[in-house]
């Protein structure tokens, strides 16, 4: 019986250790959930800035789509927490039932011990039992027997107390876990309502925008022209830089021949992949890099040379890395533009309302270069691009992950 009790107590301690390890994972899930809820609130603030606009816009749709993605992440995190908690409750129930069974067995054995001792002594007191011995040796043996019996009873009592304390602890823990489970289920219901409301808003905006197909196609054509102008602007800068740097040299016509300082800057920029700060303090990627389906127009593919980042009105724009301002310009549909050179890398910031840097100016990382423009629909959106010579890169792979 002693071995069984020890094994059971070891199981309890093992469960507690597993619970502590799971707690780390639960803490991570809770952190993820808080971060996602923070992102939802941030997006909600951006959406509220367009609340006065009567017409639905692509910017609103992108913000709603972003909220839905995050809301689904929140739901997934809650489901993982519930699943983990259900496993803990199941384990606790098994241990609690085993402890209850063991405690009942210990109490029965203790009662049997008392009863057996009573029968063996035929109801006599311990003194009577001792002094009724016929010889001294028999007296000594009876004394030893009583000592061993007392120790055995004490061990049994100690075991009963340990198992009872462990049982009470597990019952308390089980109650706590079930209360936590109830809170998570209520949270899941509330977040699911939020998701349903968001999808309802999404459907309404899509319906509204679908009625404005011609207008959307005109906007799309205008955006393509603006993107082409941006491409030509940067491509021309890179072409001139390549020509100037390779003048009189046998270097490749497609890359810039860098100075020692430029090579160091370029290498440093490359070392900061996935670490660059965001060009705006708050916001979200409203349109990703590359080709993808138009959010409303059927069978229409759009291509983004960088990423669009929706943010709050008059948001400050900062350089993501130190470098030199290659040019500032104005492009219809893209408003004011700043292009910064970082060795053979370039970053482009378009849709600016104000610009406070000049061509040729040397700037540092996180230095303010202007503010974001807000369009007629109340959408404040920055176009951000990263190039290496003539190759367009996905900016999200360079910015640190929020």
C-alpha positions in Angstrom: 0.0 0.0 0.0 2.9 2.4 0.8 4.2 1.9 -2.8 0.8 2.7 -4.3 0.5 5.9 -2.3 4.0 7.0 -3.2 3.3 6.4 -6.9 0.0 8.3 -6.7 1.7 11.3 -5.0 4.4 11.2 -7.7 1.6 11.3 -10.3 0.2 14.4 -8.6 3.6 16.1 -8.6 4.1 15.2 -12.3 0.7 16.6 -13.1 1.6 19.8 -11.3 4.9 20.1 -13.2 3.1 19.5 -16.5 0.6 22.2 -15.5 3.4 24.6 -14.9 4.9 23.9 -18.3 1.5 24.3 -19.9 1.1 27.6 -18.0 4.0 29.0 -20.1 2.1 28.1 -23.3 -1.1 29.5 -21.9 0.7 32.7 -21.0 1.9 32.9 -24.6 -1.6 32.4 -25.9 -2.9 35.1 -23.6 -0.2 37.5 -24.8 -1.1 36.8 -28.5 -4.8 37.4 -27.7 -4.0 40.7 -26.0 -1.9 41.8 -28.9 -4.6 40.9 -31.4 -7.2 42.7 -29.4 -4.9 45.8 -29.4 -4.6 45.5 -33.2 -8.4 45.4 -33.5 -8.8 48.5 -31.4 -6.1 50.3 -33.5 -7.9 49.4 -36.7 -11.2 50.5 -35.2 -9.7 54.0 -34.5 -8.6 54.2 -38.1 -12.1 53.2 -39.3 -13.8 55.8 -37.1 -11.9 58.5 -39.0 -14.0 57.5 -42.1 -17.3 57.3 -40.2 -18.4 60.7 -41.5 -18.0 59.5 -45.1 -21.4 58.3 -46.4 -19.9 56.3 -49.3 -18.3 52.9 -48.7 -14.7 52.8 -49.9 -12.0 50.2 -50.7 -10.1 51.5 -47.7 -13.0 50.7 -45.4 -13.3 47.3 -46.9 -9.6 46.6 -46.4 -9.8 47.7 -42.8 -12.8 45.5 -42.2 -11.0 42.5 -43.9 -8.0 43.2 -41.6 -10.2 43.2 -38.5 -11.9 39.9 -39.6 -8.5 38.3 -40.0 -7.4 39.4 -36.6 -10.8 38.5 -35.0 -10.4 34.9 -36.4 -6.9 34.8 -34.9 -8.5 35.8 -31.5 -11.1 33.0 -31.9 -8.4 30.5 -32.8 -6.4 31.5 -29.7 -9.4 31.2 -27.4 -10.2 27.7 -28.9 -6.6 26.6 -28.2 -6.9 27.9 -24.6 -10.2 26.1 -24.1 -8.7 22.8 -25.6 -5.7 23.1 -23.3 -7.9 23.8 -20.3 -10.2 20.9 -21.1 -7.1 18.6 -21.0 -6.0 20.0 -17.7 -9.5 19.5 -16.2 -9.6 15.9 -17.5 -6.2 15.2 -15.9 -7.2 16.8 -12.6 -10.4 14.8 -12.6 -8.5 11.5 -13.0 -6.0 12.4 -10.2 -8.9 13.6 -7.9 -10.8 10.4 -8.4 -7.6 8.3 -7.8 -6.9 10.3 -4.6 -10.5 9.8 -3.3 -10.2 6.1 -3.9 -6.8 5.9 -2.2 -8.0 8.0 0.8 -11.0 5.7 1.2 -8.7 2.6 1.1 -6.2 4.2 3.6 -9.1 4.9 6.0 -10.4 1.4 5.7 -6.9 -0.1 6.3 -6.5 2.1 9.3 -9.9 1.0 10.7 -9.0 -2.6 10.0 -5.6 -2.1 11.9 -7.4 -0.7 14.9 -10.0 -3.5 14.9 -7.3 -6.2 14.5 -5.3 -4.8 17.3 -8.4 -4.7 19.6 -9.1 -8.4 18.8 -5.5 -9.4 19.3 -5.5 -7.7 22.8 -8.9 -9.2 23.5 -10.1 -5.8 24.7 -7.4 -5.4 27.3 -5.4 -2.2 27.9 -1.8 -2.0 26.7 -0.5 -2.2 30.3 -2.6 -5.3 31.0 -1.3 -6.7 27.7 2.3 -6.0 28.8 2.2 -7.2 32.4 0.3 -10.4 31.6 3.5 -11.7 29.9 4.7 -14.9 31.5 8.4 -14.2 31.0 10.7 -11.1 30.7 11.5 -12.0 27.1 7.8 -12.1 26.3 7.3 -8.8 28.0 10.2 -7.3 25.9 8.7 -8.7 22.7 5.3 -7.3 23.5 6.8 -3.9 24.2 8.5 -4.0 20.8 5.3 -5.0 19.2 3.5 -2.1 20.7 6.2 0.4 19.6 6.1 -1.0 16.0 2.3 -0.9 16.1 2.3 2.8 17.2 4.8 3.7 14.5 2.7 1.9 11.9 -0.4 3.7 13.0 1.5 7.0 12.9 2.7 6.3 9.3 -0.8 5.4 8.3 -2.2 8.7 9.8 0.6 10.7 8.1 -0.3 9.0 4.8 -4.0 9.7 5.2 -3.2 13.4 6.0 -0.9 13.7 2.9 -3.4 12.2 0.6 -6.2 14.2 2.1 -4.2 17.5 1.7 -3.4 16.5 -1.9 -7.0 15.7 -2.6 -8.2 19.1 -1.2 -5.6 20.9 -3.3 -6.6 19.1 -6.5 -10.3 19.8 -5.8 -9.6 23.5 -5.3 -7.5 23.5 -8.5 -10.3 21.7 -10.4 -12.9 24.3 -9.2 -10.6 27.1 -10.3 -10.0 25.5 -13.7 -13.8 25.1 -14.3 -14.4 28.7 -13.4 -11.6 29.7 -15.9 -13.3 27.5 -18.5 -16.6 29.3 -18.0 -14.9 32.7 -18.5 -13.3 31.5 -21.7 -16.5 30.1 -23.1 -18.2 33.4 -22.4 -15.3 35.2 -24.1 -15.7 32.9 -27.1 -19.4 33.8 -27.4 -18.7 37.5 -27.2 -15.8 37.4 -29.8 -18.0 35.2 -32.1 -20.7 37.9 -32.0 -18.0 40.5 -32.9 -16.9 38.3 -35.9 -20.5 38.0 -37.1 -21.0 41.8 -36.9 -17.8 42.4 -38.8 -18.8 39.9 -41.6 -22.1 41.6 -41.8 -20.4 45.0 -42.3 -18.1 43.4 -44.8 -21.0 42.1 -46.9 -22.7 45.5 -46.8 -19.6 47.3 -48.0 -19.0 44.8 -50.8 -22.6 45.2 -52.0 -22.3 49.0 -52.0 -19.0 48.9 -53.9 -20.3 46.3 -56.4 -22.8 48.9 -57.5 -19.9 51.3 -58.4 -18.1 48.9 -60.7 -17.3 51.5 -63.4 -16.0 54.0 -60.8 -13.8 51.3 -59.3 -12.4 50.4 -62.7 -11.5 54.0 -63.3 -9.8 54.2 -59.9 -7.9 51.0 -60.8 -6.7 52.4 -64.1 -5.7 55.6 -62.5 -3.7 53.7 -59.9 -1.9 51.7 -62.6 -0.8 54.9 -64.3 0.4 56.3 -60.9 2.4 53.1 -60.2 4.0 53.2 -63.6 5.1 56.8 -63.0 6.6 55.7 -59.6 8.4 52.8 -61.3 9.8 55.1 -64.0 10.8 57.7 -61.4 12.8 55.2 -59.3 14.1 53.2 -62.3 15.5 56.5 -63.8 17.2 57.3 -60.5 18.8 53.9 -60.3 19.8 54.0 -64.0 21.6 57.3 -63.5 23.2 56.1 -60.3 24.5 53.0 -62.0 25.8 55.0 -64.9 27.6 57.5 -62.7 29.1 54.9 -60.4 30.3 52.7 -63.3 31.7 55.5 -65.4 35.1 54.4 -66.7 34.8 51.0 -65.0 34.2 47.5 -66.3 31.4 46.8 -63.8 28.0 45.3 -64.6 25.5 47.7 -66.2 22.7 46.4 -63.9 24.3 47.2 -60.5 25.7 50.2 -58.7 29.5 50.2 -58.2 29.5 51.1 -54.5 32.1 53.1 -52.6 33.5 51.5 -49.4 31.0 53.6 -47.4 28.1 52.6 -49.7 29.0 48.9 -49.4 29.0 49.1 -45.6 25.6 50.9 -45.6 24.2 48.3 -48.1 25.5 45.4 -46.0 24.1 46.9 -42.9 20.7 47.4 -44.5 20.7 43.8 -45.6 21.6 42.6 -42.1 18.5 44.3 -40.8 16.1 42.2 -42.8 13.0 41.5 -40.7 14.2 44.1 -38.2 13.5 47.5 -39.9 11.1 49.8 -38.0 7.7 50.5 -39.5 7.5 53.8 -41.5 4.5 54.8 -39.4 3.9 54.3 -35.6 0.5 52.7 -36.0 -1.4 51.0 -38.7 -1.7 47.8 -40.7 -0.9 46.4 -44.2 -4.1 47.1 -46.1 -2.7 45.7 -49.4 0.2 43.2 -49.6 3.0 43.0 -52.1 2.6 41.3 -55.5 -0.4 40.1 -57.5 -3.7 39.2 -56.0 -7.5 39.3 -56.7 -9.3 42.6 -56.5 -11.4 42.7 -53.3 -14.6 43.6 -55.2 -14.2 43.3 -59.0 -14.5 39.8 -60.3 -11.8 38.2 -62.5 -9.6 41.3 -62.0 -6.0 41.0 -60.7 -4.2 43.9 -59.1 -0.4 44.1 -58.6 1.2 46.1 -55.8 4.9 47.0 -56.1 5.2 47.5 -52.4 2.7 47.5 -49.5 -0.1 50.0 -48.6 -0.2 50.8 -44.9 -3.4 52.3 -43.5 -2.8 54.6 -40.6 -4.3 57.5 -38.7 -4.8 61.1 -40.0 -1.6 63.2 -40.2 0.5 60.2 -39.2 4.2 61.0 -39.1 6.4 59.1 -41.6 9.9 58.1 -40.6 12.8 56.7 -42.6 13.2 53.0 -41.9 17.0 53.2 -42.2 19.8 55.7 -42.5 20.7 56.9 -46.0 20.6 59.8 -48.5 17.5 61.3 -50.0 17.7 60.3 -53.7 14.8 62.6 -54.7 11.5 64.1 -53.7 8.7 64.5 -56.3 5.0 64.7 -56.9 3.1 61.9 -58.7 -0.6 62.3 -59.5 -2.5 59.7 -57.6 0.4 59.1 -55.3 0.8 62.7 -54.1 4.2 63.6 -52.7 7.0 61.0 -52.9 10.3 60.6 -51.1 13.0 58.1 -52.2 15.9 57.2 -50.0 19.1 55.4 -51.0 20.8 52.9 -48.7 23.8 51.7 -50.7 22.3 49.6 -53.5 19.0 49.5 -51.6 16.2 52.0 -52.0 13.1 52.7 -49.9 10.1 54.7 -51.4 7.5 56.5 -49.4 4.4 57.7 -51.4 1.0 59.3 -50.7 2.6 61.9 -48.5 0.8 65.1 -47.4 3.9 67.0 -46.4 7.6 66.5 -47.0 10.3 67.9 -44.7 13.5 66.5 -46.3 15.4 67.6 -49.5 17.2 65.8 -52.3 20.8 65.0 -51.3 20.1 65.3 -47.6 21.7 62.6 -45.4 19.2 61.3 -42.8 19.2 58.8 -40.0 17.0 55.9 -39.2 13.6 56.9 -37.7 14.1 60.5 -38.8 10.8 62.2 -39.8 10.5 62.7 -43.5 6.9 64.0 -43.7 3.2 63.0 -43.0 0.6 60.8 -44.7 -2.0 62.2 -47.0 -5.7 61.6 -46.4 -7.8 61.1 -49.6 -11.4 62.2 -50.3 -12.8 59.0 -48.7 -11.1 59.8 -45.5 -8.5 57.0 -45.9 -5.0 57.7 -44.7 -2.7 55.3 -46.5 1.0 55.2 -47.1 2.6 53.4 -50.1 5.9 51.9 -49.1 8.4 50.1 -51.3 11.8 48.4 -51.0 14.1 47.9 -54.0 17.5 46.4 -54.5 18.9 48.1 -57.6 16.1 47.3 -60.2 14.5 44.4 -58.2 11.3 45.1 -56.3 11.2 43.3 -52.9 8.4 42.5 -50.5 8.6 45.2 -47.8 6.9 43.0 -45.2 9.9 40.7 -45.2 12.1 43.6 -44.2 9.9 45.2 -41.5 9.8 43.7 -38.0 6.7 41.6 -37.4 4.2 43.4 -35.2 
